[in-house]
Amino acid sequence: MSARRVAAAEQHQVAAADLAHAEAELDQTRATLREAEAELAGMEQARQALARELRQAQDHALRAAAAVAEQQSRIDQLQAQHARLEREQSELDAVRTQAEQRLSGAQEQVDAAKQAHDTAEQARRNAQEAEQAARRAIEAIRQERAAAEEHRAAVRRTLADAEARLDSLQRLARSYAGAFAGVRAAMQWADRRQRAGFALVQSVVRTPPELETAIETALGSRLQNIIVAHWSDAEEAIGELKRSGAGRATFMPLDTMRRTGNPEPRTQNPEPRTQNSEPRTQNSEPRTQ
């Protein structure tokens, strides 16, 4: 019987430890999800910036093409003028010098136009290269975004698993698995009646992990003593246990402990006493039926 008590207490401690571990994993998973969402937002901003640069490059290419067309038109005009001057050369010997000067000026314009054409062509090629680079960057961002989406989905699945495990551990804790039959019946009666102030000693004792085994050994079955706010709460619970025959439990009313000057139960004092509470419990030593 003592071995079963110890095993039940150990099971409850393991369940509590698993519950704390699951809550820590859930917090870590939520933090990872927030980081993934922040990274995805940064990538979306980068993609929008590259899209704007692509539009600007396209506008620049269109303007360059328009400039090339305009210069070509100017070249055509100058060439027509040059041909007309050649046809009139025999008739306009008197104005040959002026025509030659005009032709020279026209040639300079042609050269300038050709240079402008070359510059525009180079600008067009640069714009094409910039457009290709922007497209490659956008594709890279799309791939990174897809990877981020996959990571986000994996994080969500991990979060769902952690939440499911947490819910299972919480249900296990609420069922008081591993507790003595009378203790479990009394706690479940308090839950059904929504009676506040009922708590097991093992649920309020806080110890460093390295001292858990020593404290558990020292307190033994007293870890399943039930702390209540008032002696009247203990009397009602004892009455319910007697009526149902569900088992036995030990109660520790805080109001009687305070009136007699006894401190609240603490790990430093693993055997707190209650005024007149032991004689009035149903066989106050905890047992299972």
VOGU-3710 file (C-alpha; in Angstrom, 3 decimals, decimal comma):
1> msarrvaaae> 0,000/0,000/0,000  2,871/2,405/0,807  4,484/1,607/-2,541  1,259/2,451/-4,357  1,039/5,730/-2,515  4,577/6,663/-3,470  3,958/5,596/-7,064  0,784/7,665/-7,216  2,606/10,685/-5,838  5,419/10,187/-8,325
11> qhqvaaadla> 2,923/9,978/-11,196  1,355/13,233/-10,105  4,792/14,910/-9,859  5,724/13,629/-13,337  2,432/14,932/-14,737  3,065/18,340/-13,160  6,604/18,416/-14,553  5,338/17,442/-18,013  2,754/20,189/-17,810  5,405/22,813/-16,977
21> haeaeldqtr> 7,650/21,499/-19,762  4,783/21,604/-22,263  3,967/25,202/-21,285  7,636/26,177/-21,793  7,662/24,479/-25,210  4,449/26,304/-26,125  5,964/29,692/-25,206  9,102/28,901/-27,232  7,018/27,807/-30,232  4,970/31,006/-30,106
31> atlreaeael> 8,156/33,097/-29,995  9,492/31,184/-33,036  6,238/31,848/-34,881  6,466/35,567/-34,171  10,068/35,642/-35,462  9,037/33,797/-38,667  6,183/36,260/-39,257  8,538/39,242/-38,732  11,047/37,735/-41,214  8,258/37,184/-43,770
41> agmeqarqal> 7,132/40,814/-43,428  10,706/42,023/-44,068  10,927/39,902/-47,212  7,621/41,315/-48,458  8,942/44,872/-48,032  12,099/43,960/-49,974  10,001/42,504/-52,774  7,916/45,662/-53,030  11,089/47,809/-53,163  12,509/45,696/-56,008
51> arelrqaqdh> 9,190/45,924/-57,860  9,375/49,712/-57,656  12,936/49,656/-59,001  11,782/47,447/-61,881  9,034/49,898/-62,810  11,507/52,784/-62,732  13,910/50,857/-64,999  11,093/50,153/-67,446  10,114/53,842/-67,520  13,732/54,793/-68,158
61> alraaaavae> 13,922/52,303/-71,048  10,774/53,748/-72,610  12,151/57,266/-72,397  15,433/56,124/-73,930  13,589/54,460/-76,815  11,615/57,669/-77,417  14,864/59,675/-77,459  16,353/57,258/-80,005  13,306/57,627/-82,252  13,477/61,402/-82,004
71> qqsridqlqa> 17,183/61,452/-82,877  16,605/59,114/-85,802  13,929/61,447/-87,086  16,356/64,343/-86,783  18,988/62,352/-88,696  16,510/61,687/-91,477  15,696/65,372/-91,705  19,380/66,328/-91,899  20,062/63,745/-94,564  17,196/65,091/-96,680
81> qharlereqs> 18,532/68,577/-96,287  22,010/67,419/-97,342  20,620/65,782/-100,492  18,695/68,921/-101,392  21,817/71,050/-101,051  23,758/68,737/-103,347  21,069/69,003/-106,054  21,123/72,790/-105,821  24,909/73,065/-105,717  25,263/73,726/-109,463
91> eldavrtqae> 22,664/76,460/-109,349  23,807/77,997/-106,073  27,546/78,450/-106,606  27,252/81,797/-104,951  25,993/80,269/-101,772  28,321/77,233/-101,807  30,286/78,470/-98,827  27,136/79,002/-96,834  25,833/75,613/-97,872  29,102/73,951/-96,896
101> qrlsgaqeqv> 28,944/75,641/-93,531  25,391/74,484/-93,074  26,429/71,025/-94,172  29,287/71,048/-91,710  26,909/72,077/-88,966  24,512/69,380/-90,020  27,286/66,823/-89,888  28,109/67,874/-86,394  24,473/67,393/-85,484  24,561/63,991/-87,126
111> daakqahdta> 27,618/63,075/-85,096  25,981/64,374/-81,953  22,846/62,445/-82,849  24,864/59,286/-83,429  26,598/59,786/-80,112  23,241/60,355/-78,446  21,981/57,227/-80,202  24,942/55,244/-78,886  24,363/56,632/-75,400  20,666/55,776/-75,570
121> eqarrnaqea> 21,485/52,286/-76,812  23,875/51,774/-73,922  21,230/53,061/-71,540  18,730/50,623/-73,051  21,140/47,734/-72,557  21,781/48,855/-68,978  18,033/49,025/-68,391  17,618/45,500/-69,758  20,376/44,237/-67,470  18,785/46,009/-64,519
131> eqaarraiea> 15,411/44,501/-65,399  16,915/41,014/-65,577  18,687/41,540/-62,255  15,431/42,762/-60,698  13,580/39,723/-62,045  16,221/37,422/-60,593  15,985/39,199/-57,245  12,180/38,905/-57,272  12,428/35,200/-58,038  14,886/34,744/-55,183
141> irqeraaaee> 12,512/36,574/-52,848  9,637/34,362/-54,007  11,679/31,286/-53,223  12,629/32,680/-49,805  8,989/33,522/-49,167  7,934/29,971/-50,079  10,562/28,615/-47,695  9,348/30,991/-44,987  5,756/29,833/-45,570  6,847/26,230/-45,207
151> hraavrrtla> 8,695/27,089/-41,999  5,652/28,954/-40,713  3,426/25,949/-41,449  5,878/23,675/-39,614  5,889/26,043/-36,626  2,083/26,080/-36,601  2,002/22,281/-36,646  4,460/22,197/-33,753  2,323/24,738/-31,889  -0,814/22,649/-32,468
161> daearldslq> 0,960/19,547/-31,140  2,174/21,451/-28,073  -1,311/22,856/-27,393  -2,838/19,379/-27,729  -0,260/17,993/-25,291  -0,870/20,872/-22,884  -4,620/20,275/-23,021  -4,095/16,563/-22,321  -1,852/17,329/-19,338  -4,359/19,869/-18,007
171> rlarsyagaf> -7,168/17,314/-18,230  -4,955/14,805/-16,424  -4,242/17,332/-13,647  -7,956/18,175/-13,286  -8,808/14,467/-12,936  -6,460/14,166/-9,888  -4,973/10,988/-11,310  -2,783/9,170/-8,780  -4,443/10,715/-5,727  -6,001/8,639/-2,939
181> agvraamqwa> -9,624/7,742/-3,594  -10,909/9,904/-0,754  -8,694/12,830/-1,720  -9,808/12,601/-5,337  -13,479/12,374/-4,321  -13,189/15,407/-2,008  -11,431/17,555/-4,637  -13,887/16,564/-7,362  -16,782/17,347/-4,994  -15,271/20,808/-4,400
191> drrqragfal> -14,893/21,327/-8,156  -18,498/20,350/-8,820  -19,742/22,625/-6,057  -17,376/25,385/-7,209  -15,972/25,681/-3,733  -12,953/27,958/-3,729  -9,984/27,462/-1,418  -9,483/23,696/-1,860  -5,892/22,773/-2,770  -3,563/19,818/-2,311
201> vqsvvrtppe> -0,338/20,375/-0,392  1,593/19,032/-3,402  0,054/21,743/-5,609  1,186/24,635/-3,412  4,638/23,426/-2,350  7,351/24,922/-4,559  10,866/23,477/-4,351  13,998/23,571/-6,528  14,164/20,588/-8,923  17,181/19,138/-7,114
211> letaietalg> 15,187/19,012/-3,826  11,946/17,565/-5,189  12,803/13,942/-4,345  13,959/14,821/-0,823  10,829/16,901/-0,120  8,586/14,195/-1,549  10,271/11,575/0,637  10,042/13,770/3,725  6,364/14,657/3,293  5,217/11,289/1,954
221> srlqniivah> 1,444/10,918/1,970  1,075/14,380/3,565  1,540/15,783/0,060  -2,090/14,753/-0,494  -3,433/16,639/2,529  -6,167/19,047/1,472  -5,763/22,711/2,395  -9,073/24,568/2,890  -9,797/28,157/3,807  -12,261/27,436/6,621
231> wsdaeeaige> -12,956/24,570/9,004  -16,591/24,603/7,825  -15,391/23,679/4,332  -13,574/20,658/5,769  -16,659/19,600/7,744  -18,862/19,706/4,630  -16,300/17,713/2,617  -15,958/15,124/5,423  -19,725/14,806/5,509  -19,806/14,168/1,778
241> lkrsgagrat> -17,095/11,486/2,104  -19,089/9,789/4,852  -22,288/9,857/2,796  -20,625/8,549/-0,370  -18,151/6,141/1,274  -15,602/7,306/-1,307  -12,628/7,133/1,054  -10,655/9,142/3,591  -8,785/12,439/3,460  -6,873/14,767/5,786
251> fmpldtmrrt> -7,885/18,463/5,818  -5,872/21,496/6,938  -8,184/24,497/7,626  -6,191/27,719/7,419  -8,498/29,712/9,703  -7,940/27,382/12,672  -4,197/27,264/11,958  -3,974/31,083/12,021  -6,024/31,406/15,233  -3,715/29,017/17,049
261> gnpeprtqnp> -0,632/30,818/15,753  0,582/27,914/13,615  2,200/29,022/10,331  0,834/27,989/6,962  2,351/24,732/5,613  5,750/25,260/4,116  8,478/22,990/2,747  10,662/23,860/5,717  8,004/22,434/8,047  6,752/19,328/6,259
271> eprtqnsepr> 4,339/18,364/9,107  2,063/21,383/9,821  -0,563/20,850/12,536  -4,187/22,031/12,550  -6,198/22,832/15,666  -8,693/20,002/16,283  -8,586/19,069/12,611  -7,035/15,606/13,015  -9,689/14,157/15,362  -12,527/15,460/13,128
281> tqnseprtq> -11,338/14,069/9,794  -12,714/10,779/8,643  -9,850/8,608/9,924  -7,482/11,467/9,273  -4,560/9,266/8,132  -4,844/9,279/4,268  -5,807/5,939/2,807  -7,281/4,494/-0,346  -10,369/2,363/-0,283
//
